[in-house]
Each structure stands twice: as C-alpha cells, then as structure tokens.
Amino acid sequence: MTEPSSTSQIYQAAVVGGGPAGLAAAIALAQAGVATTLVACRVPYADNRTTALLGGSVDFLQSLDVWQRCSPDAAALSTMRLVDDTRRLIRSPEVKFSSDEIGMEAFGYNIENRLLMMAMEARAEELQNLTRIDDEAQSVTADDTSVTIVTRQGQTLAAALVVGADGRHSLCREAAGIGVKRRDLGQSALTLNVNHTRPHGNCSTEFHTESGPCVFVPLPGNRSSIVWVLRPDEANRLQKLDDNALALAAEQQSHSILGKLTVAPGRHVFPLAIENPGVLAAKRIALVGEAAHVLPPIGAQGLNMGLRDAADLADIVREALLTGADPGSDAVLQRYARARRADVFSRTFAVDMANRTLLSDFLPAQSLRAAGMHLLDRVGPIRRLAMREGLSPSWRGR
C-alpha cells in the first residue's frame, strides 16, 4: 500500500470507510488491478465482537490472501442447533444441521472482528496500487465525470467510481441522492464473550425466545460469543450487571449446556433496525456493507452480505476495465445493482420474517413457524437446500 502525495490525485476507484466490508472492497479492487485509494482513519480495533463467516465469505477471503492469515484464530461451525425456548402453546421442534450432510467440513468459522481486521490491514499494506489516506471524508461531491472527495484535513482527490462503505449514516449515500427506509425493531442486541467449562463441540446453538434469538457461537478453545436479542430495557439491565450475575443469567439462558460460564471483558448493547436504500448505486457511487443494507443479527447475514457486495463489485469493475469501459458509468453501476438486488432483498425478507414470526403472539404465525421448522427437521431435500442457500445464494449471477 502506498501513501498519497501532497497534490490532488485521480484514481479509478476510491473506497470510503475502513470497516471489514470497505477493506475487503479496497483489497479486491486493487488485487483486480484497479488503481484504488482507501479513505479511512487507522484506528485500533478494540471491539471484541465476533463474526460468523459462512462458506462463501471464507472462499472470498481466501482469494484475497486474507483468510490464511487469521484462520488459526477462528473456530469451525460444524453443527447448528435451533431450539424453541418460548413458553407458547405452539412450539417448534428442535432442529440440528450438520455440515457433513452437504459434504462440508464446516458451515463457516467464527472469528473476533479485530483479528480479521488485522489480517485485512496486513494484506492491504502489500498492495502497491492501493493508496491509504489516513483521514475521514468530510465532503463527497459527484458530477458527470468523477466524484470529488475532500478529507477533514483538507486533502482533495477524485475517482471515477466511489465505493460507499461508510456505514449506516453514509455520506456517500447522501451524495448520491439515495434515500433510505428505516424501521426500528424495538429490540436490542447484547453481545459478549464467555469462557465455559464444557466443550462446545463446534456447535452453534440458537435459543429462540419471545424477545428474539440468543445464540452461543463457538470460539477457539472453551470459549463462545453470545448475541442475545432482547427488549431494550432488558438488554440495558443485563449490561449493567456485574460479571458474576451476567454469567449466571447467560448460563440459565443456555440451560447450562456449556457448563459454568465466566464473562470475558467487553460487552455491548446496540439497537436493532432494518434499513433499505432506494437503490444500491447512483451518480458514480456504489454502496456496500451497512451503507447498502442493515439487518438484525439473525442468521449471520450482515457482514457476509457485505463481503458479497465487495466481491461482486470488484468482479464487475475488473470486467468493465478489461473492455475499456468507465468503471463509474451508469451501465457498470446498474450491473452491480442488478447483481446484488435479489440477494439483498431475499436475505432482508427472510431475516425479517424469521424475526416477526418469532415475536408474534398470533397463533397462525406460530403454527406457520412450527410447520416450517418441522419441514427443515424432517425433509432431507429441504434441509440440504436450506443449508446451502444459507451459506451463499446459488442463483447469484450478473
């Protein structure tokens, strides 16, 4: 990775935002031969949250020469167990999926975000046609021929294509004139990591409760990460407990399947919402990651979708440049939007419906959910289709 000169620079592509989706997009573009700049501050990534990277994401990170650098720090997810832990009249059967049913060693791997980011930063440093601007974008202005970015420290640069990876409050999305629909879910997620006395056996267990799912996801050793979806007041109450009280509450929620729990340092609560931009690209700006879609942490879809954004965009831009096309042209942007539209819509719909039916006290909705889980448990072809589609949509294409 090179450092920028003091004069204004013009690039084929500029990525705004240095989270996992933004870094992946920058690496993929640069590795594809695109002259790229990454506009993002270098900040220590101290957050102890984790991500369950599903099969397609692992393949993509391997192609970027990233996964090899952090895979020893990840835990395989070989089994996924869904448990109806509600106290309702109509309950779903327990469902357990095993990766060997579809000929895979693991559905994916769970890794701490900070370790993934360290591996991505190390790979980015090696790419000669990736310039890092250690600053934040202050303004983004699009015109017919390029997009101009001015940083907070006053540096100006221009690019034929800008990748908006700057999160929920995206400056790039605003510059493209793209509106967003937001729906607050009235739920919050409490995240924490725990040590436990019993082995997890590489099994991710998701308990479905009346307030949302609580999932225990394996980490290396006798450790797991917890994503616990609750009513906001209950999430805040649990966050304020001391370590022993919180460990006891988590152990009770897990029905002690992992034995005695010990809470590791670091816990977070964040409100949940669904956000859908009107379009995924416009005015030489393409959106990826949370600038393009925001989902609750159900089914591990968030970052996995962001990595598919980055992969598809890099492929489309590479192919456009091979034919001499303008990487920021409407034709290229629309090709990207078409490539991502079905994936984003279907995943958002599926996650939303899964959450709605779990929260609903409406008996027909509970019956429908129970029937669907019964099919997943008993009908082999449906089981295997659900497992494969959960990893990566088979119909992805452009």
C-alpha positions in Angstrom: 0.0 0.0 0.0 1.4 3.4 -1.0 0.9 6.7 0.8 -0.7 9.7 -1.1 1.3 12.6 -2.4 0.5 16.1 -1.3 -1.1 17.0 -4.6 -4.6 16.2 -5.7 -4.8 12.7 -7.1 -7.2 11.0 -9.5 -8.0 7.3 -9.1 -10.0 4.7 -10.9 -11.8 3.8 -7.6 -12.0 5.3 -4.1 -13.4 3.4 -1.1 -14.7 5.5 1.7 -14.9 3.6 5.0 -12.4 1.2 6.6 -14.6 -1.4 8.2 -14.5 -5.1 7.1 -16.7 -4.5 4.0 -14.7 -1.4 3.0 -11.3 -3.0 3.5 -12.5 -6.1 1.6 -13.7 -4.0 -1.3 -10.4 -2.0 -1.4 -8.3 -5.1 -1.4 -10.5 -6.9 -4.0 -10.4 -3.9 -6.4 -6.7 -3.3 -6.0 -5.9 -7.0 -6.4 -8.0 -6.9 -9.6 -5.6 -4.3 -11.0 -7.8 -1.2 -10.2 -5.9 1.9 -9.1 -7.6 2.4 -5.8 -7.5 4.6 -2.8 -8.9 3.8 0.7 -10.1 6.9 2.7 -10.3 5.7 6.3 -8.6 6.5 9.5 -6.3 3.9 11.1 -7.8 3.3 14.5 -7.2 0.4 16.9 -10.0 -2.1 16.5 -10.5 -3.0 20.2 -14.1 -4.3 19.8 -14.3 -7.9 21.0 -17.4 -8.7 18.9 -17.2 -11.6 16.5 -18.4 -12.6 13.1 -19.6 -16.0 11.8 -18.1 -16.1 8.3 -20.1 -18.5 6.2 -18.6 -20.6 3.4 -18.8 -18.1 0.6 -17.2 -15.4 2.7 -14.3 -17.7 3.6 -13.7 -18.5 -0.1 -13.7 -14.8 -0.9 -11.2 -14.0 1.9 -9.0 -16.9 0.7 -9.0 -15.4 -2.8 -7.8 -12.1 -1.2 -5.0 -13.8 0.7 -6.6 -12.8 3.9 -8.1 -15.9 5.4 -4.8 -17.7 5.6 -3.5 -15.0 8.0 -6.3 -15.4 10.6 -7.8 -18.9 10.2 -5.8 -20.3 13.2 -7.7 -17.8 15.4 -11.2 -19.0 14.1 -13.5 -21.8 15.4 -15.2 -24.1 12.9 -19.0 -24.1 12.9 -19.7 -27.8 12.1 -23.2 -28.0 13.7 -26.0 -25.5 14.0 -28.8 -26.2 16.5 -32.1 -24.3 16.7 -34.1 -24.6 20.0 -37.5 -23.2 20.6 -37.2 -21.8 24.1 -40.5 -20.0 24.2 -43.3 -20.9 26.6 -46.0 -20.7 24.0 -48.8 -23.2 23.3 -47.4 -23.9 19.8 -43.7 -24.6 19.8 -41.3 -25.6 17.0 -39.3 -28.8 17.1 -35.6 -28.6 17.7 -33.6 -28.7 14.5 -30.0 -29.6 14.2 -28.0 -29.1 11.0 -24.6 -30.8 10.4 -22.2 -29.6 7.7 -21.3 -33.1 6.7 -24.8 -33.5 5.3 -23.8 -31.3 2.4 -20.3 -32.6 2.2 -18.6 -29.7 4.0 -16.2 -29.8 7.0 -17.9 -26.7 8.4 -20.6 -24.2 7.5 -18.2 -21.4 8.3 -15.9 -20.1 11.0 -16.4 -17.7 13.9 -13.6 -15.1 14.5 -13.1 -12.0 16.5 -13.6 -8.9 14.3 -10.3 -7.3 15.5 -8.3 -10.4 14.3 -10.0 -10.4 11.0 -9.3 -6.7 10.6 -5.6 -7.1 11.5 -5.3 -9.7 8.7 -7.0 -7.5 6.2 -4.9 -4.5 7.1 -1.7 -6.6 6.7 -2.9 -7.7 3.2 -3.8 -4.1 2.2 -0.3 -3.0 3.1 1.2 -5.3 0.5 -0.8 -3.9 -2.5 1.2 -1.4 -4.5 -1.8 0.1 -6.3 -3.8 0.6 -3.1 -3.2 4.1 -1.6 -4.2 4.6 2.0 -5.4 8.1 3.1 -5.4 8.1 6.9 -8.3 10.5 7.2 -12.1 10.8 7.1 -14.1 12.1 4.2 -15.6 15.5 5.0 -17.5 16.0 1.7 -18.3 13.9 -1.3 -19.5 15.6 -4.5 -20.5 13.7 -7.6 -20.7 15.1 -11.2 -20.9 13.6 -14.6 -17.2 12.6 -15.0 -16.0 11.9 -11.5 -16.6 12.1 -7.7 -14.5 14.5 -5.6 -13.7 13.8 -2.0 -12.4 16.3 0.4 -11.0 15.0 3.7 -11.2 16.5 7.1 -7.5 17.5 6.9 -8.2 19.3 3.6 -6.8 16.8 1.0 -8.7 16.6 -2.3 -8.9 13.6 -4.5 -11.1 12.4 -7.3 -12.2 9.0 -8.6 -14.2 7.6 -11.5 -16.0 5.3 -9.0 -16.6 5.7 -5.3 -17.5 2.8 -3.1 -19.6 3.9 -0.1 -18.6 1.7 2.7 -19.2 4.3 5.4 -21.9 2.7 7.3 -25.5 3.5 8.4 -25.0 7.3 8.3 -23.3 7.2 4.9 -22.0 10.4 3.5 -21.6 8.7 0.1 -25.2 7.6 0.1 -26.3 11.1 0.7 -24.0 12.5 -2.0 -25.6 10.0 -4.5 -29.0 11.3 -3.5 -30.1 7.8 -2.4 -32.9 7.8 0.2 -33.2 5.0 2.8 -36.2 3.4 4.6 -35.5 2.6 8.2 -37.7 0.6 10.6 -36.7 0.3 14.2 -37.4 -3.2 15.5 -37.9 -2.3 19.2 -35.2 -4.8 20.1 -31.6 -4.5 21.2 -28.7 -7.0 21.0 -26.4 -7.6 23.9 -23.0 -9.0 22.8 -20.4 -10.6 25.0 -17.8 -13.4 25.0 -17.7 -16.1 27.7 -15.4 -18.9 28.8 -17.1 -22.2 29.8 -16.3 -25.5 31.5 -17.8 -27.8 28.9 -16.6 -28.0 25.3 -18.9 -26.6 22.6 -18.1 -29.3 20.1 -18.1 -26.7 17.3 -21.8 -26.5 17.7 -23.6 -23.1 17.4 -26.8 -23.2 19.5 -29.5 -20.6 18.9 -32.3 -20.4 21.5 -35.5 -18.8 20.3 -37.2 -16.7 23.0 -40.3 -14.5 23.0 -38.0 -11.4 22.7 -35.7 -12.7 20.0 -32.9 -15.3 19.5 -30.0 -15.9 21.8 -27.1 -17.6 20.0 -24.0 -19.1 21.5 -21.3 -19.3 18.8 -18.1 -21.3 19.2 -14.7 -19.6 19.5 -11.3 -21.4 19.8 -11.0 -23.4 23.0 -13.7 -23.5 25.6 -15.0 -20.0 24.6 -18.0 -18.8 22.8 -19.5 -15.5 21.7 -23.1 -14.6 22.6 -25.5 -12.5 20.6 -28.6 -12.0 22.8 -31.6 -10.2 21.3 -33.9 -8.7 23.9 -36.3 -5.9 24.7 -34.2 -2.7 25.1 -34.9 -2.3 28.8 -33.9 -5.9 29.5 -30.7 -5.6 27.4 -29.7 -2.5 29.3 -30.4 -4.2 32.6 -28.3 -7.2 31.8 -25.4 -5.0 30.5 -25.2 -3.2 33.9 -24.9 -6.5 35.9 -21.6 -7.4 37.4 -19.7 -10.3 35.7 -20.9 -13.0 38.0 -24.6 -12.0 37.7 -24.4 -11.7 34.0 -22.6 -15.1 33.7 -25.3 -16.7 35.7 -28.1 -15.1 33.6 -26.3 -16.4 30.4 -25.8 -19.8 31.9 -29.5 -20.0 32.7 -30.4 -18.9 29.2 -28.2 -21.6 27.8 -29.7 -24.3 30.1 -26.1 -24.9 31.2 -25.2 -26.8 28.0 -21.8 -25.3 28.2 -21.4 -25.7 32.0 -20.3 -22.8 34.2 -19.7 -19.6 32.4 -17.2 -16.8 33.0 -17.7 -13.4 31.3 -14.8 -12.0 29.4 -14.1 -8.3 29.4 -16.1 -6.2 27.0 -19.9 -6.1 26.5 -22.0 -4.0 24.1 -25.7 -3.2 23.5 -26.9 -1.8 20.2 -30.5 -1.1 19.0 -31.7 -3.2 16.0 -33.3 -1.9 12.8 -33.8 -2.8 9.2 -32.6 -0.2 6.6 -33.1 -0.4 2.9 -31.7 2.2 0.5 -33.9 3.0 -2.5 -31.1 1.9 -4.9 -27.7 0.4 -4.4 -25.8 2.7 -6.8 -26.2 6.1 -8.4 -24.1 9.1 -9.6 -20.8 7.1 -9.8 -21.3 5.8 -6.2 -21.9 2.2 -5.3 -22.9 1.2 -1.8 -21.6 -1.8 0.1 -21.9 -3.1 3.7 -24.2 -1.2 6.1 -24.4 1.7 3.7 -26.3 -0.8 1.5 -28.3 -2.8 4.0 -28.8 -3.1 7.7 -30.2 -6.3 9.3 -30.6 -7.6 12.8 -28.0 -10.2 13.8 -30.1 -13.2 12.8 -28.7 -15.9 10.6 -25.2 -14.3 10.4 -26.1 -12.4 7.3 -24.8 -8.8 7.9 -21.1 -8.9 7.1 -21.5 -12.0 4.9 -23.7 -9.9 2.6 -21.2 -7.0 2.8 -18.4 -9.3 1.6 -20.6 -10.5 -1.3 -21.1 -6.8 -2.2 -17.4 -6.3 -2.3 -16.8 -9.5 -4.3 -19.4 -8.7 -6.9 -18.4 -5.1 -7.3 -14.7 -6.0 -7.8 -15.6 -8.6 -10.4 -17.8 -6.1 -12.3 -15.3 -3.3 -12.2 -12.5 -5.6 -13.4 -14.5 -6.8 -16.3 -15.5 -3.3 -17.2 -11.9 -2.1 -17.3 -10.9 -5.1 -19.5 -13.3 -3.8 -22.1 -12.2 -0.2 -21.7 -15.4 0.9 -20.0 -15.7 3.7 -17.5 -15.9 2.0 -14.0 -18.3 4.6 -12.7 -20.6 4.7 -15.7 -24.3 4.1 -15.3 -24.0 0.8 -17.1 -21.5 -0.5 -14.6 -23.5 0.8 -11.6 -26.7 -0.8 -12.9 -24.9 -4.1 -13.5 -23.8 -4.0 -9.8 -27.3 -3.1 -8.6 -28.8 -6.0 -10.6 -26.2 -8.4 -9.3 -26.9 -7.5 -5.6 -30.7 -6.7 -5.7 -32.1 -10.3 -5.3 -29.6 -11.3 -2.7 -30.2 -8.2 -0.5 -34.0 -8.4 -0.9 -34.3 -12.1 -0.2 -32.0 -12.0 2.8 -33.7 -9.0 4.3 -37.1 -10.5 3.7 -36.1 -13.9 5.2 -34.5 -12.4 8.3 -37.4 -10.0 8.8 -40.0 -12.8 8.6 -38.0 -15.1 10.9 -37.9 -12.3 13.5 -41.6 -11.4 13.0 -42.9 -14.9 13.4 -40.7 -15.5 16.5 -42.1 -12.3 18.2 -45.7 -12.8 17.1 -48.3 -14.0 19.6 -50.7 -14.7 16.7 -51.4 -18.4 16.7 -51.4 -18.9 12.9 -48.0 -17.3 12.7 -46.7 -19.6 15.4 -48.2 -22.6 13.6 -46.6 -21.5 10.3 -43.2 -21.2 12.0 -43.6 -24.6 13.7 -44.6 -26.2 10.3 -41.6 -24.7 8.6 -39.2 -25.9 11.3 -40.8 -29.4 11.1 -40.0 -29.4 7.3 -36.5 -28.4 7.9 -36.1 -31.1 10.5 -37.7 -34.0 8.6 -37.5 -33.4 4.8 -34.0 -34.1 3.6 -34.0 -32.2 0.3 -35.4 -29.1 2.0 -32.8 -29.4 4.8 -30.0 -29.6 2.3 -31.3 -26.7 0.2 -31.7 -24.5 3.3 -28.2 -25.3 4.4 -26.7 -24.5 1.0 -28.7 -21.3 0.4 -27.9 -20.1 4.0 -24.2 -20.2 3.1 -24.4 -18.3 -0.2 -27.2 -18.0 -2.7 -26.8 -20.4 -5.5 -28.5 -18.1 -8.0 -26.0 -15.3 -7.6 -25.1 -14.0 -11.0 -25.0 -11.0 -13.3 
